[in-house]
Every structure is written in structure tokens, then in C-alpha cells.
Amino acid sequence: MIKFADRRELLLSITLVVGVAIASLISWEIVVWHFELPKALLPTPRQCFSAGVENREILFKGIISTGIASIAGLAVSVALGSLLAMLFSQSRKLRLALFPYMILLQTVPVVAVAPLLIIWSGYTFRTVVMVTVIVCLFPIVNGVTTGLLSMDRDVRDLFRLYKVGRLRTLRSLQLPSAVGHLVLSTKTSAALAVIGAIVAEFFVGNGTAYDGLGTLMTGWQALAKTDALIAALFCSALLGLALFGMVQLIAATILRRWVQP
Amino acid sequence: MIPLQKNGASITCTELTVRFSGGFEALSDVSLEVPPGEILSLVGPSGCGKTTLLRVLAGLQKPTRGEVKTQPSIEADKGQIAFVFQQPTLLPWRTTLKNVALPLELLCKGGHASQSRREREAIAEQRLRDVGLGHAMNLYPRELSGGMKMRVSIARALVTQPSVLLLDEPFAALDEVLRDQLGEMLLQLWSQQKFTAVMVTHNISEAVLLSHRIAVIQDGQRREVIENLLPWPRDEAIRTSSEFGELYRRVSRALRGSEAG
């Protein structure tokens, strides 16, 4: 139930966001009209919208494919990242030995890794998910490890006082303490997941039956269908927002109990 | 009705010395005896070693030299030693009742293992009633006031019916009225359970009202132990007596003397 003050804030927020969008679209339309830009270089918002409506079926299929790949990649990242974070939280030596490799994984450009993964895994959905995992994993590992290790000293002492074992401390104290960090890092990774999936589709989709948004974008770029390309770009942004919203909703449900309303 | 353990343990500290890795000596040859069922207050300027002494008594800090003995021999992992921290340290994802029942859940050894969840919650319920929070069992920490949180923290410490209760400035963060109320509540609980208590405080009035003896600590050393012969039971009225005022001045002089020294 949204309180009155929250509802007013929400309304204000929506009004401002919609206002900025309308102003941007009008400016865009004016720029194209004023400079008489060709459609292949920069179409008007109306032309992009028409292209989107025209290609709605193929775009919808693209959203579904990229969406499933993003969700799958994000889910694997959350599971694998949490598991790695739990290991890291239990041993300082393990953390010192392996954490630099996690950073390395994050710094390697995904466009360089994707062709390599195609060699190993083929032009498959699995490869798209793997690229998404590479993009999403580090924020989860980093966030959850921080959460698992950042317990209040007094609470930790309370568990030490009763000589509670490592596993029990992990289960009863560290994991619940880290939920907030897990949610925050999952939100960060949710936005990255769509980027990861689309970048992978730039490579995986070429010449195959795979029809993600990334595949459509490469195809339309080759055909100079800029209006459809921009329509796909908007779809990917909407997908990112939807994924972020989904994580937000799950988080709000889980965290409702212990976060100040 | 849950039976109460009415036998506090005696504590004997012999030549306790704690030296931290940087070479700083937090405690130097502190010897102290606390008879069973006594309340001892530790007073002294900030950084004088009071909390370190309390942590050594709890087994949270190993002394560099010296030892702590209890008679009869008691162990924290059997719930016989309890600690009340300066902050309530409640777990935000647990209800008040589950926070109070936490030590019973954590003590897998030492006689609490056979308790069912219902039994544990029945004991926790009783403790919450003891501290006047029978109505707040299903509330979460965020829904409690500062004073209520500290009551829950005390109920949690007493849920295992400890022989020794250690309190580290438990009322420091509360206002004067609440501090007095909780002090009186602590005395009531002590009169029922007769645990041995060691309490760190900066408040001379609190030390005089609640303790049998007051130990003045300065620079990691025990400077003076002052007998408190005020009659029991003690209540609000005793604060206005001339004996209370005299003892207050004596402790204050001892503290100023130790600060000057």
C-alpha cells in the first residue's frame, strides 16, 4: 500500500520522466527536420515508431529471446556469485588468491571473449548466457562478499560468545546480513545482463536461426534500416528497465520485513 | 512457570594483562574478585580498559597474561555467561520473540539442544514479559523505540538464565528517564535471578544505584574498589538520601583523583 506522501512523490517522478521524454522526442524531431537529415542517418521518432510497429512480431520474438538469455545469465550469476562469495567469506587466503582473477574477468573486454566462447561452445543460446554471466558475475561476487564480511562487530561477538561454528554463523548471521548487498548488486547486474546478452548476440546471431535483439540490430545495421535499428535499441532499453523492475519488486517483497518503510 | 536459576557464579581475575599487537597495554595486572550474586560496576575515563576487561571476562579477548576463574566453573557456550552490548544488536530480520530466542537456538550444546522450537519460544516469551514487552513479541526491531530495543537485548541475554551477566554501558544511548527505568528493571530481574553482574558505566548515579561495589579503573589498572552499603531493595527514593549523595561524591572524587593521577 503506497502512503499519500509516497504516492505524490511517485506521481511527481513519473511526470518528470515523461516530461523529459516528450521534450527529448520533440527536440529530436526538430533537429532532423531543421537539418534535413536523411532517414538512413537519423530518422525521426515517428519513423522509428512506425518501423517498430511494422516489425513488431520480430521485435517481440527478439525481446523474448534476449530477455530469456538475460534472465538465465543473471540467475546463474546470482547463484554462482553467491556461492563464490560464501567461499571467499570463509577464507582470507582464498580471497587473496582468487579475487584478483575475478577483477581480471571483469576487465577483459567482453567483445574479445565472445568469439573465443563461440569456438568452445558454438553459435548457441548457451554461449549468449555464458557471455551474460561473465558481464554480471563480478558485481554479485563483490557485493555479496562485502555483505558477508561487513557484520556489526557486536553481533559477531554475540555469536563468538556462544561459540557458534562457521557454518551456523554463515547461515544464521552472515547470509541474512548480506541480503541487502545481494539485492543491490543484482540490480546493477540486471542492467548489465541485457548489455551482455545483446553483445553476445552480435556474434552468435550472425547467420544462424537465433533471433535476439542483438541479432536484429546487426542485420538492420547491414541493411541501413536505421529506424528499425533505433526501435530495437528502445526495446533493449525497455527490457533492461523491466529486468531492473523485476529485481526491484522481488527485493521489495523479500526486504519488506527489515527495511524501514 | 519456568524455573529460575538463582545461583550466580563467583569471578576471580588474577593479574590480567592485555597487550595489543601495537604494544598498547589495555590492562596491566588487574586482579579482581566478584562474589556470587554481586553486581560490580566498572567506572573510569574513556579508553581506560573497562570494556577490554569485560571482553576478557566474556572470553571474547584472550589476556596476554593472567587468568579468569569462575566458581562453579561456567562456560559461555552453555549459555552461562551473557553479554549486553552498548547497542541493542538485534537482528533486523527477526521478530522480537525470535531475537530473544536466538541464544537458545544457537546453543546446540550445553543442555539446550533438546528444546523444541515451541519450548524455546515459551522461554523467550516469559523473558519478554519479564521486561514488560509481552505485547511486542511479533514486532520487528525497526518498529521498536530505543528503550524497547534495549529491553529486548536484556531479555535476550537473560533467556539462557546465565550465572554471569556482563553489561557494556547498556543504557548509555538512552535518555535520563529511560535510563532510570531500565536500571530499576535490571534490579528487579537481578532480585529474581540473583546472577552475578559486571557492568561498565560512565554514569556514577547508575553505578551507585545498581551495584554492591564500584571498581575505579584508570590506565588499565584497578585503582580503587568502593563498597556500596546502601540498603536493598533500592528504588527511586534512595536517590535523594544523604548516603546516596555521599557515595556519589566519593566515587566522583575517586574518578577525579584517578584522572589527576
Interface residues (C-beta under 8 A of the other chain):
Chain A: D152 D154 V155 D157 L158 F159 R160 L161 Y162 K163 V164 R168 S172 L173 P176 V179 R257 W258 V259 Q260
Chain B: R55 A58 G59 L60 A76 D77 G79 I81 A82 F83 F85 Q86 Q87 T89 L91 P92 W93 L102 P103 E105 L106 L107 C108 Y140 P141 R142
